[in-house]
Amino acid sequence: MESRQGGSTGFNCNESPGTSGLNRIRTWSRSLQHQGYRAKRHARSNSVGSLDRIFNTRGSDEPPIRIAGAPALSLDEKNFTDRTHGISEIRDDFFDAVFLPLEDLDEQALIQHAEETLPLAFRRTDPFSLIRFFPRQCHEAWSVICKVTTTKSGVKLLKSFLGFFISYIICLIPITRAKLGRYAYITAISAIMNHSGRTLGAQVDGTVLTTIGTAIGLGWGAFGLWVSTATATAQIGFGAILALFLFIQMFVIACLRSYYIRTYQLVMCAGIAISYTCLAGLTISDVSWSRLLDYGIPWLIGQGVCLVVCTVVAPDAGSYPLAMGLHQIFGIMLDGIPPIQDTAKTRRRLAQAFVSMSQVYRDLVIDFSITIVSPKDALILRNSVQTVLRTFLSLRSETSLFEVLVGDIPDRDDASHQECSEFVIEVGESPGASDSTESQEIVDFITESLASPTKNLLQSMEFALKSCDAALMETCGYRRYLENTSTTTGDVHSALVSLREHIAIFNTQQEAVLASERLSRYCYRFPNVLRALAFCRPVHQAARSIESLTSQLDKLQQQQPKHPRFHLPSYPLRKAIHRTNAQVRHDRGGVTAGSYFRSLYDIAKLIKKIKSRDYHPLPKNEAPADGQCDAPLEEITADDLNDRPESRKAQFLRRLWALLHRMQGFETRFGFKAALATSLLSIPAYLAESHFWWDRYEAWWGVVMAWLIMGPRTGGNVQDLFSRAFCAVLGTLWAGLSYVAGNGNPYVTAAFAAIYMLPMMYRYTQSTHTRSGLVGCLSFTAISLSDIFDPELLDSGDGKSSLATDVATKGAIMVFGVIASVMVNWLLWPFVARHELRKGLASMIFNCSIVYRCIISQYVYCEDGVAPTERDIEASDILEGRLREGFVRLRQLLGLTRHEIRLRAAFDPLPYSALISACEQFFDHIVALRQSSLLYHSHSIRADSGEAMELLSYRRDEIATVLTNLYVLAGALRDDRQLPKYLPSAVVSRKRLLDRMFELEKEHAASENYNDQEERRDTMLKQIYNYSYNDGLTGCVEQARQLEKYTKIIVGEQG
């Protein structure tokens, strides 16, 4: 069942027409038969020669073709043939696919394993459970109180509330109220939209963007008013013209909001301003241009108040977010030093820290900052920290070496690094008693020699990380606030010297072990020996990465200035328009969905740069003469079909097609949804019969609510709908109570505002329920201040009944706007987290297949004969970081499915969680494979060696089988299509390769003689790295099996 190396033989183009086709088939059959018996045995050899008997057109004078008898099959081959029924698929120059009978799946074991992979959010109570709702709310309220009173979160809340409260009091002062006019409360609205609980750079950035957005909204609205009243004919279509202007701007700014996240504050304020200009206080006969100042001046006052508060009250220009982010990341790295108690949880935290480190750096350089750590130093620090995290993710702590260090290690939760007993590297002959004794003696020798140096090295690594953490907190000025760094010395230089000493001791002892005569040349038979030795290399790499980090930090400490310096934004503009600072990222909501789509887009961009190679068949034995016939079809590649330069017209048409295709994306859809929703809600503003109540109750706030709540990706679920509507009702009721309690007394109103807005501002600025908090803040502010300014309410005899009607009506309008936005998002192109999760998993599986193919060809086998360059390694590191971020986003997206109601049945997250885990573990094995290849010995098997040619067909079968399965799985998940019942078995292909490698290792070891310690050391290194290769490739095959099992659970199987 082995594949052939040869291809089809060449044909003579001058044969007669009658016998040309038959003779070609006969010649091809002979070549296959000859090559098959010359190269390898085949379980069904007679079937290859059957074509000669069917197409036997030889004359009687031609000598008969000798056909050798079928070779005898071994017992293993007979058993294998009986199990597979002799079924195999042969492809010329491709691979042999073997199909095994279906195995019985242990669903209970699969479910148990899937439960262990669930994120922490799924281990909590059901979010729709009413029984635990109130106890959970009380617990969260107490947690918020403790957090606000004991951490810097209280300072941030104070700044946010103070900016709003000062603006609110300005609106309560009668003189100010008379000067600013009816819409003086825009001052407080402005303070909410760009609250002062930010860093100084983010506050200035927000002030500029919100002011520009307000100016754009007022300017476009003013232009629409001028056009609609310029002539008598235009006045006839006054409402239609304004509606058209409103629709155009809403569509444009909604598209900008989706395309460029950085413009969020600009477009949100532009939407409020255009709604005010085109919908508030409309009169066809007399358009008052002063109303633009009635909106613009209060807005500027609110922005000025917030900017002053942010600058004066506990100012922070980027040091605190940098310090807290680094401190959390260093804490995760300390937990990642072996031995690890909870492997799965720790590895997820390390992957999350890898993503967070990029975010910490981005938040520092996207706005201006005043810090001691410069953006260039932060970039060096980011790269060094991510290198440490990358080496920690490559560590394998499942080794007997730790039994001496820390005693018995508990069973790991993570099954990613457990070897499959069916096809582990020692497949073949079972070791006898003498082999087991020899293996145990070698393991004891390694443990005794390396246990103490390894323990000391790990302790020095831990001490170095603690020293770096303490030094960074001291540099940022926040060390005294952190208890766990106050007792640690910040002497980075001493930690660096100690770490280098232990690295030197560890290297010396390791080299002595490798060159020791106690290590047998047959160590390749003992996986436990190689596993212990292979663990030392990742530990050494991790120590080296920490040494580099400590060294970089030592240099930064010596060169750092004494005082903070001003740094301009340094993040590239082409990237900055797709990113925003931390507070805006929080305030806009939908962080999970937005980050998920952005991560997938970045990954797809990098994957596109990986070019697939064209297929070139093996040379023909009988090449046709020049000019006799055309080249075979299989030698024509895509480059041959597109070798002509593209004309200008073709370039223009291609770019036009790309633009039109891009406009079919979700950004244009969201723009249409937002414009449609706001236009439909604003129809009563242009009708004469509804003009009175529209202006009296300021119904344009319903349009504003719909604009603010509608999100590009997540439109809100049932829980969001109820929470947002409840906050709108609560703000309305509290505004009415604030007026009734003091009969319009401004002091009483201010007291009610302080009681209500403190928790609501926290909900808006710091909790995970951002949009409901924004609704609560706006509803209270707009209603409480507008009621005070209404002279009819104060002078009428039935003031209380009029007040109740006004408050109820305004509140109902806001609630209607909130409900309308959510309903539109549900009905038109809704965001369904479980569907996006399935498609995202398909993309990640496909991306992993591309990375697997490239790592195998470029790093492991070096088929081009050229080792990877520094540029290749850097590109691989970048792609690795993107993919790790992708897995983090997938788990966050999985958490969103908890809040979605499904009509058919409850959504089962178990197979999806297990599929994410298996895909991530598959990627971890690929990364470990790449890391091992960078340290591979010079005597290893490469593509141009004799051993490599011996293993070529085996390697081809294994890699092609894995790739085929991954492509099929990705396509089935993408289209929600059932999987075929039978898929090629990568396990058999892997076992064949391992068996052949085992034979080559025995031959190589038998013919090898140790002349000195250096040769013995080189041989041991080769065996160690071979083991690392085999472990990574075997892990990939095992995780591919897991991917197949859980994909079948999700999409089902045919037949």
N, C-alpha and C positions, 0 to 999 in steps of 0.2 A: 504493500500500500504506500510505498514511498514515492515521491515525485521524481520526475526526470529532469536532468540538467539540459538535455538537448532540445532543440527546436525542430521545426519542419525543415526537411531538406529542400535544396533548390530544385527547380524543374526546368526542363529543356523547352524553350519556347518554339522550337522548330518541329515538334512532333506532329504526326498526321492528325487531322481533326477527328477521325473515328476512334482512335485509341488513346488520344491524349489524356482525357480525364481519367480513364481506368488505369492507365499506366502510372499516372501521378499518385492515385490513391494507393496502388500496389507498392510503389517506391516508398511512399510515406509509411505504409504499414511495415515494410521491411526495416526501415530505419528505426522505427519505434521498438520493434522486436529486438533488433541488434543492440540498441542502446539500453533497453530495459534489462536484458540478461547480462550485459557487460557491467552495468553500474550496480543494480540492486535486485533483490528478489521481489517478486510480486505474488500476492496471494492468489490471484486469478490470472496467471500468466498465459494460459492457452487462449483466453478471450482476445488477446492482442493479435494473435496470428490468424484469427478467424477471417479477417478481411481477405487474406490471400486465397483462402479456399472459396470464398464467395465470388471474388473477381479473378478467377484463374483463367487468364487469356493466353498463357504461354503455349507455344507449339510443342510438339512431341520431341523435337530435337533439342529443346532447351534443357539444361540440367536442372533437376529438382532442387528446391531450396530446403536445406536441412533445418529442421526445427528441433531445438533441444527439448528434452523432457522437462516437465515442471519440477523444480527443485522441491525437496521434502521440507515440510513446514515443521518448525519447532513446536513444542507443547504450548508455549505462550502465544505463538502466532495462531495456532489452531483455536485456542480458547478465545483469542481476540476476534478471529474470523467468525466463530460461532455466535459471539455476542453481537457483532455488527452485521451479521448475515452477508459478509463480503461486500458491503456497500461502501464505495468510495467514489469521489468525483475527481477526475483528472483534468487539469487545465494546462495547456501548453505554456510553459514558462511562468505559470502563476503558482498555485498551491494546491495541495491535496486536502480536501475537506472530508473529515470523518464524522459520521453521525452515529451517536450512541443511542441505545434505547432510553426512553424517558425514565428518570429516577423518581422515586416517591419522595415528595417534599414533606418535611416535618413542619406543618403549619404552626404548631405550638412553639417550636423552637424559633421559627422565623418571627413570630409575634413577640416572643420574649426578647429576642435580640433587637427588634424594632423599638420596643418600649425603652430600652436602654439608650437609644439614640435620640429620643425626643428632647427638644429644647426645654429649658426650665419653665417657660411660660405654660407649657401643656401639662406640667405636673401640678399646677395650681387648680383652684376650683373653677367650675364652669362660669364664664362671665355672665351668662343669662340666668344663673341660679339666684332666685329671690330669697332663699332661706339664708344664704350666707352674705347677702348684699349689705345689710346694715352693719353686721359685725365687721365686715371688710372695710366699709367706709369709716367706721370709728377707728379702726386700726390705722388706716391710712391718714386720717386726720391727726392722730397722735404722732405719727411719724413725721408729718409735715411740721408740727409744732416743735418737735425736738430738733429737726433739721434747721428750721429758721432761727431758733434761739441759740444754737451751739455752733453753727458753721457760718461761712461767708455767704451762704444763701440768704440769710437775714439782711445783710448789707445790700445785696443785689435787690431784694424786695423793697427795701427802704428807698433806694434810689429810684426804682420804677414808680413806686407810689408817690414819692415826693414830687417828681416832675408832673405827674397828673394832678395831684392835690393843689399845687400852687396854681396851675392853669385853671382848675375848677373854681378856686377862690376868686381868681380874677374875674371869672364870669359872674360871680355872685355880687360883686361890688356894683352898686347902682350907677356910679359915674362911668365906670368902664363899660357896663352893660349898655348904657345910653349911647356911648360913643361908637361901640362896635356894631350895634344894631341887633336885629332879630337873630342873626346866625352867629352870635358871639360864642356860642358853645362849640364852634369849630375849633376854638383854642384848645379845649379839653380833648376833642377828637384827635387833633394833631398830636397831642402829648401821648395818646394811647397808641397811635399807629407807629410812632417812632419813639418809644419809651426810653427812658434814660438808664435803664439797667443793662448797659453794654460797656464794652471797652471804648476808650476814647476814639480810636481809629474807626471802629464800627459806627459810633455815634455821628462823627463828622460825615462819614460815607452815607449814612442814612439821611442826614439832614440835606445833603446835596441832592440825593436821588429823589427824595420826597418833594423837595421844592421844585425840581425840574418836572417831575410828573404832574404836580399841581398846575404848574404853568402851562404844560401841554394840554391838560384837560380843559382849563379855562380858555386857552387860546383857541382850540378847535371848536369848543362850544360857542365862543363869541363869534367866530367866523360863521358858524351855522346860523346863529341868530341874525347876523347881518345879511346873509344870503336870503333867509326866509322873510325878511322885512324890507329888502331893497326895493322891490317894485310891487305894484298892486297885484300883478299876476302871481308873484311869489307869495304874497300874503294869503292868497286863496289856498295854497298848499303849505301853509305855515307848519302845521303839525307833521305832515309827511316829510318835509325837508329836514326838520329837526330829528325825526325818527331815523331818517337815512343817515344823518351825520352821527347819531348815537350808535347805530348799528355798525358803521364803518370803523369808528374808533374802538368800539368794544371788540370787534373782530381782530383788528390789528394788534391791540395791546394784549389780548388773550393769546394770540399766536406768539408774540414776543415773550410773554410769561412762560410759555411752554418751551420755546426754543432756548431762551437765555435766562437761566435762573437768576443771574446777577441783577436783572432788571425788575425783580419782584417788587421792591418797595416803590420803584418808579411807576410801574403800571398799576399797582393797587391804588395809589393816590391819584393817578390820572383817571381811573375809573370813577372814583368818588367825585372828582372835580367835574367831569363831563356829565355825570348824573345830576349834580347840582345845577350846572349851567343850563342844561336842556330840559330839566324837569321841574325845578323849584321856582315858584312864583312866576309862571308864564303869563304874559299879557301880550296879545297881538298888537293892540293899538299903541302901547307905549312900552318900549324895551328900555329898561334902566340899566345903563352900562355901569353904574356905580355898584350894582350887585356883585360884580366881579371882585371889587375891593372888599365888599362885605364878607366874602369868603377868603380872599387871599391874605388880607392883613391878619385876621385871627389865626390863620394857619401859620404864618411866619412867627407870630408871638409864641404859639405853642412850641414850635421848633426851637426858638431861642431859649425858652425856659428850660427845656430838656437838655439842651447843650450846656447851659450854665450849671445845672444840677450835676450832670455827668462829669464836668470838669472840676467842680468844687468838692462834692461829697465823695469821699473815698475814691479818688480817681485811679483808674487802672488803664495802662496803655499796652497791655498784652503780656505782662509778666505773670499774672496769676493764672490765666488759662494754660500758659506754657508750663509753669511749674506743676500744676495739678495733673496735667496730662502726662508729663514725664514721670511724675511720682507714681501714678497708677500703673504705667507701663513697666517701670522698674520693679514694682511689687509683683506683677505677673511674671516677669523674668526670674525673679527669685523663687517663685513657686515652680518654675520649669526646670530648676536644677535637680538632677536625679539624687536620690530616689523619689519617684512621684507616686503618691497614693491613689489619685484618681486620674488615670492617664487620659481618658476621653475628655473630661471636663477641662483639664489643664491644656490639652492641645487646642481645644476650641478657644480658650482664653488667649493662648499665644497667637493664634490666627487673628483673633479680634484685635489684639495689641498691635500686630503687624499693620492692620488697616488703620488703627487709631493713630499710629505714629505719623503716617502721611497726613492725616487730618489735622493733627496738632501743628505740624510745620505749615500746612496750607493756611490755617487760621492766623498764623503769625504774619505771614508775608502777603496776604491778600489785601490788608489795610496797612496804613502807616502805624508804626509802633515806637515806643520809647522804652527800650530795654537795654540791659547790659549784653545779653546774647544777641549778636547780629544775625540777620537772615542767612549770611554765608556760613556762620558757625552752626546755626540751626540745621542747615542742609547737611553739613558734615555729620552732625550728631544724629540726624535722621537716618542717614545711610549706615552709620556704624551700629545703631540700635537695631535696625532691620536685619543687618548681617547676623547679629547675635540671635535674634528671634528665628532667623532662617536655620541656623545651626542647631538651635534647641529643638526645632521641629523635626530635625533629622536624627535626633538621639533615639536610641532604642535601649530602654533600661531593663528589658526582660533578659537578664543574664545572671548566671550563678555568682558573678563577681560581687553582687550586692548582698548575697546571703552572709558573707563574712562582714560586710560593712554595717548593715543595719538589721541583720537577722532575717527571719522569714518575711518576704514581701507579700502583702495581700494580693489576691487574684485581681488582675486588671479588668476593668470594665470594657476596655477597648479590645475588640477582636481583630483590629486591622493588622496587627503585627504577629498574630498567632499563625503558626505554619499549619497548613492543611496536611493532615496525616495521610492523605491519599497519594500525594505526589510531592512530598518534601524532597530536599536535595539528595538525601541518602536513599532514594528509591533504588531498587535492585536487590542485591543480596543483603540479607539481614546480618548485622554484625554478630559474630559469635561471642562466646564468653571471654576469650582472650582479648578480642578487640574492645569489648566494653571495659575490661580492666585497664587496658592500655589507655583508652580514652579518659577514664576517670583519673588516672595518674597524671596525665598531661594537664587536665583541667585543674587538679589540685595544685600542680606546680605553677600554673599561670596565676591562679587565685592568690597563692601565698606570695608570689613575686610582685603582683600589681595591686593588691588590695590596699595596702598602706599608701603607696604613692597616689593612687586614684582618689582615695578618701581625702588626703591632704590637698590634692589639686582641686577637688570639688569645694572644699572649705575655703580655699583661697579665692576661687571664682565667686563664691557667695560674698566673701568679705570685700572683694573688689567692686561688685555691683552695689553693695550697701554704701561704700565710700563714694562711688560716683553719684548715687542718689543724694546723699547728704551734701556733697559739693555743689550739685546743681541747685538744690533747694537753698543753699547758702548764697549762691550767685543771684538767684531770683529774689531773695529776701523773704522767703516764707518758711525757713527751716524751723524757726521757733514755734510755729503753729502745728508742727507735725511731731507727734510723740515718738514714733518709731524711728525717726532720724536724729532726734536730739541726743541719744546715747551713742550714736555711731560717729566715729571720727571722719572728718572730711578730708583727710590727708590722702589724696589720690596717688601721690608719688610713692608713698610707702606701700600702699596696696599694690601698685604696679611692680615694684621691686620684688615683693613677696610672691606675686603671681608668676613672674618670670623665673624665680628660683624653683618653684614647684613644677613649672612646665619643664625646666631643664632636668630635674630629678626624674620626672615621669618619662621623659624621652629616653634618658639613659637606661632606666630600668626596662623600658619596652624594647629597646634595641638589644639589650642583653638577653631578654626572653626570646626574641626572634632569632638570634644567632646561637641560641643554646643547642647543645647536642641532644637534649632531652626531647626536643620536638622531632617527631618522626616525619620522614618525607611523605608518608601516607596519611597526613593529617586531613587530606581532602575527604577521607572516609568518615571523619568524626565531626559532624556539624556543631556539636556542643563546644568543641575546642575552637573551631573557627568563629563561632558566635561570640565567645568571650574575647577573642583577639580582635574581631571586627568592631566590637563596642569601643575599643580604645581609640580608634581613629576619629570617630565623631566627637568623643570627649576632648581629644586634642584640638580638633577644629573649633569646638565651642570655646575652649580656653584661649586659643589664638584670637578669636573674634572679640572676646572680652578684653584681652590684652590690647588689641587695636583700639577698642572703645576707650579704655582707661588711658591709653597713651594720647589719643586725640583730646580727651578732656583735660589731661595734664597740660598739654600745649595751650589749650584755650584758657585755662586758668592763669597761665603765665602772661598771656597776651591781652587779657580782658581789661577794659577800662575801669577806672574807679567809680565812675558815675554813669547812669543810663544815657544813651544817645538816641537821637532821633533817626528813624529809618523809614524811608519812603516805601510804598508798596513795590514789591519786586516779583510778584507772580506774573507769568506771561499773560498778556491780554487775551490771546486766543483760548487760553484755558480759564482765565478768570471770569469770562462772561458765562461760563457754564458752572461756576462755583459761587458760593457766598459764604459769609462769615457764620460763626456758630450760632449767634442769637437769631439772625434772620432765618437760618436753616431750621431753627426750632419754631420760630413764630409762624412760619408759613405752613407748618404741618405737613403731613404726608412724607416725612423724611424717609421712611422705609421704602415706599414705592419709588420715589424719585431717585434715591441712591441705587436701588436695584436696577432700574432701567439705564441709568448712567453707567453703572459698572458693566452691564452686558454690552453696552455700546462701545465702551473702551476696549473690552476684550475682543469684540468682533473686529474692531479696527486693527488690533495687533495681529489677529489670526489671518486677516486678509493679506498681510505682508509676507506670510509664509507661503511660498510658491510651491505647488506640487510639481514633481518632476515628470517629464514625459516618459512613456514606456518605450524602451528600445529592446526588441527581441534579441536572443542570442544569435551569433553569426551562423549563416547557413553553410552546410557542407558543400553544396554545389551552387555557387553564386552564378547568376546569369551573366552572360557576356554583355559588354557595354553596348547599348543601343538596341539590344534584341527584344527586351520587353521592359515595361514600366516597373517602378519600385513596388514592392508589396504594399497592400493597403495598411498593414499594421505599422509600417515605418513612417507613415505620414502623421505628423503631430499638429497640435493647434498652432504652433508658430509658423508652420509651412502654409497654413490657410490664411494667416493674417500677416503676411510678410510685407504687404504693400503699405506705404504711409497713408495715414488717414487724412482725407481732404478737409478743407475748412467747413464745407457744408456738412460733412459727416460729423465733424466735431461739434458744430452748432446744434445739429439735431440730437446728438447724444447728450449734450448738456441740457438741452430743452427737455428731453425725455427724463433725465435725472431730476430736473426741477419739478416737473409735473408729478413724477413718481413720489418725490419727497413731500409734495403738498397733499398727498393722500394719507400721510401719517397722522398720528394721534394729535399733533399740534394743531393742524388745520381743523380737525374734528372738534377739538376743545374750543377753538376760536369760534366755530359755528355754533356750538352749544351755548357758550357764554353770550354771544350776540343775540341768539334766538331767545334765550331766557330773559335777558334784560329788556329786549324790545317788546316782548309780549307783556311783561309786567308793567311797562311804561305806557301802554295804549290808553288807559283812562286819562293820562295827563293831557292828551291832545283832543279829548272830546269835550264839547261845551257843557253837556249836562253833568259831567263829573269833575269839572274844573274846581268848583267851590270846595267840596270835601277833600279833594286831592291836595289843595293848597293848605286848607285848615289843619289837616292831620299830618301834613308833611309826609305824604305817602311815598315820596321818592326814596325814603329810607328802606322801603321794601326792596327796591331795585338794588340799592347799595348792599344790603344784606345778601341778596342772591349773588352779587358779584364777588363779595369777599369770601363767602363760604364755598363757592364752587371751586373744586380743585382740578388740575390738569389730569392727574392720574387717579387718585382715590376720590370717589364722589361721596363717601360716607355710607355707613351701614345702618342697620336698625338702631343699634346702640347710639351711634353718633346722632341720628335723627332725633331721638328722644332727649338726649343730653343737651343738644343745641337748642331745641325748642323749649326745654325746661329752663335753661339759662335765660332765654329771651323773656319768658313769662316771669321768672324770678326778678329780673332787672326791672321789668315793667311794674310789678307789684311794689317793689322796694322804692321805686321813684314816686309812686302815688302815696305811699306811706310817709315818705320824707316830706311831702308837701302838706299832707293832712295833719301830721303830728305837730307841726309848728305854724300851720296856717300860712305857709310861705315864708317863715322866718329863715333868713340865710344861715344863721348859726346852727339851727336844728338841721337844716338840709346838709350843711357841711359835716355835721356829726354823723348823720345817716350815711353820707357818702364815704366817710372814713371807715365805718363799720363794714360796709358792703364791699368796697373796692379793695381793701387789703387782701382778703382771700381770693377775690376774683382776679386781681392782678397777678397773684401767685399762680393761679390756674392758667392764666394766659401766658405768662413769661417763663415759667419754670416747670410746669407739669406736662404730662403727655397729652392732655386734653386742651390743646391750644385754641382751636377754633371755637369751641363752646365757651371758653373763657373770653375770647374776643367778642362773641355775641353778647355775653352778659355785661361786659364793660360798656359796649356801645349802646345797648338798649337802655341801661340806666342813665347814662350821660345824656343821650339825645332827648330822652323823655323828661328827666328831672329838670334840666335847665330850660327846655323849651316851654314847659308849663309855667315857670316863673315869669317868663318874658311875654306871656300871652295876656294883653290888657283886658280882653273880653272876659277871661276867666276871673280876674280880680274884681271887675266892676259889676258883673251880672249878679242878680239876686239869687239865682239857683247855682251859685258857684260850685258847690260840692257835687251836685248832680252833673254839671257840665264837666267838672274835673274828672269824675269817674268815667264819663263817656269818652272824653279825650284820651285818657290814659289807656282805657281798654281798647279803643280803636287803634291807637298808635302801636300798642303792643301786638294786637292781632295782625297789623300790617307787617311788622317785623317778623313775626312767627310765620306768616304766609310766605315771605321772601325766603326764609330759611328752608321751609318745606319744599318750596318750588325748586330751589337749587338742587336739593338732594334728589327730588323726583326726576328732574331732567337728567341728572347724572345716571340715574338708574335706568331710564328708558332709552337714552341715546348713547350707544357705544359704551356700555358700563364697564367699569374695572372689576373683574372677578379674580380674586387673589388665587384661587385654586387652579383656574385655567392658566394664568400667568406662571404659576409655579410649575405646572406640567411642561409648558413650553420652555421655561428657563432651565429645567432639568435636561430637556432634550438638547438645548444649546450647550450646556456644560459637558454633557457626555460627548457630544460631537467635538467640542474644543479639546477635551482630554484625549480623544483619539488622534487629533492633529498633533498635539504635543507629544503623545506617545510615539507616533511615527517619526517625528523630527528628532526627538531625543535618541531614539534607537539608531537612526541613520547617521546623525551628526556626532553624537557623543560616544555611543557604545561601540558601534562597529566601524565607524569612520570609513564609510564606503567610498568616499571621494579621495581617500588617502591623505587627507589634511586634517590635523587636529583642530578643534574649535579655537577661534581667536578670542582675544579679550572683548572684542565687540560682540561676538556671538554670545559669550558668557553674560555680558551686561544685558543684552536683549532678552536672554532667557530669564535672568533675574527679574526684569521688569514684567515679563509675561507671567512669571510665577506669582509676583505680588498681585497682579490684576486678578488672576484666577482664585487666589486665596480670598480676595475681597468678594469675588463672585459667590463663593460658598457661604461667606458670612451673610451676604444679602439674601441668599436663598433661604437661610434659616429665619431671617427676619420676615421674609415674605410668608413663610410657613406660619409664623405667629399671627399674621393678619387673617388667616382662614378661620381662626377661633371665633371671630366676630361676625362671620357670614352665616346667614340662615339659608339652608338648602331645603327645597321643597320635597325632593324625592326621598332623601335619606340623609342622615348625619354624615358629615365629611369625616373620613377616616384618615388621620394624619400619619398613621404608623408606617405604611409602605413608602410614603413620600420621605419621611424622616430617615428611614433606613436606606433609601435610594440616595439621598444626599450624602449620608455617611459613607456608603460604599463608594460613591463617585469621588469623594474627598480622599478616601483612603487609597483608591486607585491613583489619584494624583500624587499623594504622598510617596507612594512607591516609585513613581516616575521621577520625582525630585530626588529621592535617595539614590536612584539609578544614575542620575546626572552627577550628583555629588561624588559618587564612587568613581565615575569615569574620569573625573578630573584628577584623581589620585592613582589611576590605574598604572600598573607596572609596565615598563617598556617591553617586557617579554610576553605581554598578554596577547591574546588572539585578536588580530586585526583582520580587515577584509582582504589584505593582500598576502596573508600567510597560508601555508599549506593546510593548517588545521581549520582555518576559516573556510577554505574551499570544501573541506570535508563536511563542515557544518552548514554550508550555505542552504541546502534544501530544507534542512531541519529548522533553521532559523526562519526561512521564508514561510514555511507552513505555520509556525507558531504565530509570527507577527501578523500575517495575513488573516489568520483565523480570528485573532483578537480584534483586528480592525474591522473585519466584516461584521462581527457580532455587535460591536459598538455602533457602527453605522446603522444597522438594522434596528437596534434599540432606540437610537436617537430619532430615526424616522417614525417609528411606531408611536413614541411619546409625542412627537411634534404634531402628528395628524390624528392622534387618539385612535390608532389602528391596532387591531389585534396582532400579536406576534405569531410567527410560524411556530408550529409545534416542535419542529426539529431545527436546531441551529448547529453549525459546525462545532465540534468539541475542541476547545483550546487546551483542555486538560491532557488529552492524548497527544496532541502536538508538542506540548511542553514536556511530557514524559519521554517522548522519543528523543527530544533534544538533550534532556538531562542524561538519559542512558548513553547516548553517543558521546557526550562530554565526559561522562564517567570512564568510558573505555579509553578515550584519548588521554585522560589524566593518568590512568594506570600505565599506559604505554610510555608516557612522558616520564613518570616517576621511576619506572623500571630502568629506563635508559639513562637516568640522570645520576651523576656522582657528585658528592659535595667535596670540593677541593679545599675550600676555606670557608670562614664564617660569612663572608660577604655573599657568596653564592647561596649558602643556606638561608641567609636573610632574604635575598631576592626571591628565592623559591617560596618561602613562607608568605611574603607579601603578595605574590601572585595568587597563591591559594586563598588568601584572605579576601582579596578583591574579587576573585572569581566567585567566592561565596556571597559577597555583597551583591554582585550582579545577579546571581541566581536567586537570591532572596528577593530582590526587587522585582525581577521578571516573574517569579512564581507568585509573588503577592499580587501583581497585576492580573494574572490569570485567575487567581482565586476571587478577586474583587469583581472581575468580569462575570464570573458565575453568579455572584451575589446581585449584580446589576440585572442579570437576566431573570433571576427568581422574582425580585420585587417589581420589575417592569411587567412581568406576566400577571402579577397580582393587580396592578393598576389598570392595564389595558386589556388583560385577558389573552387567550391564545386561540388560534384557529384549530378547528377539528375537535 
